[in-house]
Amino acid sequence: MTDAFKDIPVRDDMQTIAFYNLENLFDLYDDKHTNDNDFLPTSVKKWTPKRYDNKLRKLGFAISNIGWKETGKHPAIVGLAEVENATAIEDLIASKHLKDCHYSYVHYDSLDERGIDVALLYDTTAFKVITSETFTIHLTDDDGSPDYTRDILLVSGLLDGERIDVLVNHWSSRREGEKETEHKRMASSNKVGEIITALRKNNPDSKIIVIGDFNDDPSNASIKQLVNTYNLYNPMETLRSYNRGTTNYNRQWNLFDQILFSTNFFESADDEFEYYKANIFDEEFLKLFDGKYKGTPFRTYVGKKYKGGYSDHFPVYAIFKKSPIRLL
């Protein structure tokens, strides 16, 4: 790992908003309410304090560098997926590379069957939380029993004094097949649409940012619906290619991790944020550097085999820039 691009001037007029699926950030303790038996020191995966600390340090290093090349500082806001609980988040923000970043967090326990949640990290010097709440997606399995997935997290607050609404998502996986599970992701898309409609009813000029691991690509119906029906812009549409994405399965890239936002981020106004750029944070240190999977995410585990990497996903980020105040 290198600090080669640390010597970059700080851009006070810019802020980075990021999203990162952390690949099963579980703490070391047995929780009878979650399915964490694979992630205990005594489990087959041997989730030991040494391995836990290594993952925290690596994730912290990655997070601290997202957007640094453009802004000279760590992200103001980071949406997280696949965290077990508040303990794991607190251990993350206390880790070596994040302990001086002034991060706090918003997290609620969900009923997800794997015991993983979404959360929001934020730099308290840049972002002030006003309100937060969660929204449950009501799904059922084929036999009619409830299918518990991650809640959608809404956090509203002031980013350098400007009100924004951030929705953090981790939609249902494709484990049983893309088509077989599509209705679950459409249900989540519909719920996001409901939340956006409610936000705009309260404030027609709401500046809304939707981030997450959607388990769908920009071209899928669940994402297209958000763009076409709810007037969002998806900068990630142009980033996916046959040799680039955020996660790689069977040697094919997907761009499941995305950041969308309301189109009023394109409007120029004095001292308000405008969209500047978006990208996948796929620096070389996050990748396997040799072998047949060279260039894909350097994972913590492959099945039950410990690899010692970061995550099976690359983070994504968007940078917003404040318009200067024009003198009359």
ZAMARGU-4260 file (C-alpha; in steps of 0.2 Angstrom, whole numbers, plus 5000, padded with zeros to 4 digits):
<rodrens>
0) 5000/5000/5000 | 5006/5017/4996 | 5004/5035/5002 | 5011/5042/4985 | 4995/5052/4981
5) 4993/5060/4998 | 5003/5076/4994 | 4988/5084/4986 | 4981/5101/4991 | 4964/5101/5000
10) 4949/5107/4990 | 4938/5116/5002 | 4925/5118/4988 | 4923/5100/4985 | 4916/5085/4995
15) 4916/5066/4991 | 4901/5055/4994 | 4906/5036/4993 | 4898/5019/4994 | 4907/5003/4999
20) 4901/4985/5001 | 4913/4979/5015 | 4911/4960/5012 | 4905/4953/5028 | 4912/4965/5041
25) 4907/4955/5057 | 4914/4957/5074 | 4921/4943/5084 | 4907/4940/5096 | 4893/4927/5095
30) 4876/4936/5093 | 4861/4924/5095 | 4850/4936/5084 | 4861/4935/5069 | 4868/4921/5058
35) 4886/4925/5062 | 4892/4907/5066 | 4904/4908/5051 | 4913/4923/5058 | 4919/4918/5075
40) 4937/4913/5081 | 4931/4895/5083 | 4922/4894/5066 | 4928/4885/5050 | 4933/4902/5043
45) 4943/4905/5059 | 4938/4923/5060 | 4952/4928/5073 | 4956/4945/5081 | 4971/4946/5070
50) 4961/4943/5054 | 4948/4955/5060 | 4961/4969/5064 | 4969/4966/5047 | 4952/4969/5038
55) 4948/4984/5048 | 4965/4992/5044 | 4964/4988/5026 | 4946/4994/5024 | 4951/5010/5034
60) 4965/5013/5022 | 4954/5011/5007 | 4940/5022/5013 | 4952/5036/5019 | 4959/5037/5001
65) 4943/5038/4991 | 4942/5054/4982 | 4959/5060/4989 | 4967/5062/4972 | 4953/5075/4967
70) 4950/5083/4984 | 4965/5081/4995 | 4955/5073/5009 | 4944/5058/5014 | 4926/5057/5010
75) 4913/5067/5019 | 4900/5053/5018 | 4902/5035/5015 | 4887/5023/5013 | 4892/5005/5019
80) 4884/4988/5016 | 4887/4971/5024 | 4891/4977/5042 | 4885/4966/5056 | 4882/4979/5070
85) 4887/4996/5078 | 4902/4987/5086 | 4910/4983/5070 | 4907/5001/5063 | 4915/5008/5079
90) 4930/4997/5077 | 4931/5003/5059 | 4931/5021/5063 | 4944/5018/5077 | 4956/5009/5066
95) 4973/5016/5061 | 4968/5026/5045 | 4951/5033/5050 | 4954/5037/5069 | 4958/5055/5064
100) 4944/5058/5051 | 4931/5064/5063 | 4919/5050/5058 | 4903/5046/5066 | 4889/5035/5060
105) 4871/5031/5058 | 4865/5013/5059 | 4850/5003/5063 | 4848/4984/5065 | 4838/4976/5052
110) 4829/4959/5051 | 4841/4953/5037 | 4843/4934/5037 | 4862/4935/5036 | 4863/4948/5050
115) 4871/4962/5039 | 4865/4980/5038 | 4868/4996/5029 | 4875/5011/5038 | 4882/5029/5034
120) 4898/5036/5040 | 4900/5054/5040 | 4914/5067/5044 | 4906/5077/5058 | 4916/5093/5053
125) 4907/5092/5035 | 4890/5084/5038 | 4877/5087/5052 | 4863/5074/5053 | 4846/5082/5055
130) 4835/5066/5054 | 4837/5048/5050 | 4825/5033/5048 | 4824/5016/5039 | 4811/5008/5027
135) 4808/4990/5027 | 4805/4980/5011 | 4791/4968/5013 | 4796/4952/5003 | 4790/4934/5003
140) 4798/4918/4998 | 4789/4905/4986 | 4781/4897/5001 | 4773/4913/5007 | 4785/4915/5022
145) 4793/4932/5025 | 4810/4935/5016 | 4820/4947/5027 | 4832/4959/5018 | 4841/4975/5022
150) 4831/4990/5026 | 4834/5006/5016 | 4842/5020/5026 | 4837/5038/5024 | 4849/5051/5032
155) 4845/5070/5030 | 4857/5083/5035 | 4868/5098/5030 | 4883/5095/5020 | 4894/5111/5022
160) 4877/5120/5027 | 4867/5113/5012 | 4853/5101/5015 | 4854/5084/5006 | 4845/5068/5008
165) 4855/5052/5006 | 4847/5035/5004 | 4858/5020/5007 | 4853/5003/4999 | 4858/4985/4998
170) 4846/4976/4988 | 4842/4957/4987 | 4855/4946/4979 | 4854/4936/4963 | 4859/4920/4972
175) 4844/4910/4966 | 4846/4918/4948 | 4844/4935/4941 | 4826/4933/4934 | 4820/4923/4949
180) 4825/4937/4960 | 4821/4952/4949 | 4804/4955/4958 | 4813/4958/4974 | 4824/4972/4967
185) 4810/4980/4959 | 4801/4980/4976 | 4816/4989/4983 | 4816/5001/4968 | 4798/5005/4971
190) 4801/5009/4989 | 4815/5021/4984 | 4803/5029/4972 | 4790/5031/4986 | 4803/5039/4998
195) 4809/5051/4984 | 4791/5056/4981 | 4788/5059/4999 | 4804/5070/5001 | 4799/5080/4986
200) 4781/5082/4992 | 4789/5090/5008 | 4802/5100/4998 | 4800/5100/4979 | 4819/5106/4978
205) 4826/5091/4988 | 4843/5087/4983 | 4843/5068/4984 | 4858/5055/4982 | 4854/5037/4981
210) 4869/5025/4984 | 4871/5007/4986 | 4874/4989/4981 | 4859/4986/4970 | 4863/4969/4964
215) 4858/4976/4947 | 4868/4985/4933 | 4864/5002/4927 | 4855/4994/4912 | 4842/4984/4923
220) 4824/4989/4925 | 4825/4992/4943 | 4839/5006/4941 | 4831/5012/4924 | 4815/5015/4933
225) 4824/5027/4946 | 4832/5037/4932 | 4816/5038/4920 | 4802/5039/4933 | 4810/5049/4947
230) 4821/5061/4938 | 4838/5054/4944 | 4854/5055/4935 | 4866/5039/4935 | 4884/5044/4931
235) 4888/5025/4932 | 4880/5021/4916 | 4896/5026/4906 | 4908/5017/4918 | 4904/4999/4915
240) 4914/4990/4902 | 4919/4972/4898 | 4935/4974/4908 | 4929/4986/4922 | 4916/4986/4936
245) 4914/4984/4954 | 4912/4966/4957 | 4917/4951/4946 | 4908/4934/4945 | 4913/4920/4933
250) 4925/4932/4925 | 4912/4944/4920 | 4911/4962/4927 | 4895/4970/4935 | 4893/4987/4941
255) 4881/4983/4955 | 4888/4998/4966 | 4881/5014/4960 | 4878/5032/4965 | 4863/5041/4958
260) 4857/5059/4961 | 4843/5071/4958 | 4846/5082/4942 | 4845/5098/4952 | 4864/5094/4956
265) 4867/5101/4938 | 4859/5118/4942 | 4872/5132/4946 | 4868/5142/4961 | 4879/5153/4973
270) 4887/5142/4987 | 4878/5126/4982 | 4884/5109/4977 | 4885/5104/4959 | 4890/5087/4952
275) 4908/5087/4947 | 4913/5069/4943 | 4910/5050/4948 | 4921/5035/4947 | 4924/5017/4953
280) 4938/5018/4966 | 4948/5003/4959 | 4966/5008/4963 | 4979/4994/4961 | 4981/4990/4979
285) 4963/4984/4980 | 4966/4971/4966 | 4973/4954/4964 | 4990/4957/4956 | 4993/4940/4948
290) 4985/4924/4943 | 4970/4920/4932 | 4959/4933/4942 | 4972/4947/4941 | 4964/4964/4942
295) 4948/4958/4951 | 4944/4963/4969 | 4956/4957/4982 | 4944/4948/4993 | 4944/4943/5012
300) 4938/4926/5009 | 4934/4915/4994 | 4922/4903/5001 | 4929/4897/5017 | 4947/4900/5011
305) 4955/4916/5019 | 4964/4927/5007 | 4967/4942/5018 | 4961/4956/5006 | 4949/4970/5007
310) 4932/4966/4999 | 4924/4957/4985 | 4918/4974/4979 | 4927/4990/4974 | 4920/5006/4981
315) 4912/5020/4970 | 4911/5038/4973 | 4905/5055/4967 | 4912/5072/4970 | 4902/5088/4972
320) 4909/5105/4970 | 4902/5121/4977 | 4899/5135/4965 | 4908/5151/4971 | 4897/5166/4977
325) 4896/5178/4962 | 4898/5196/4967 | 4885/5208/4959
</rodrens>
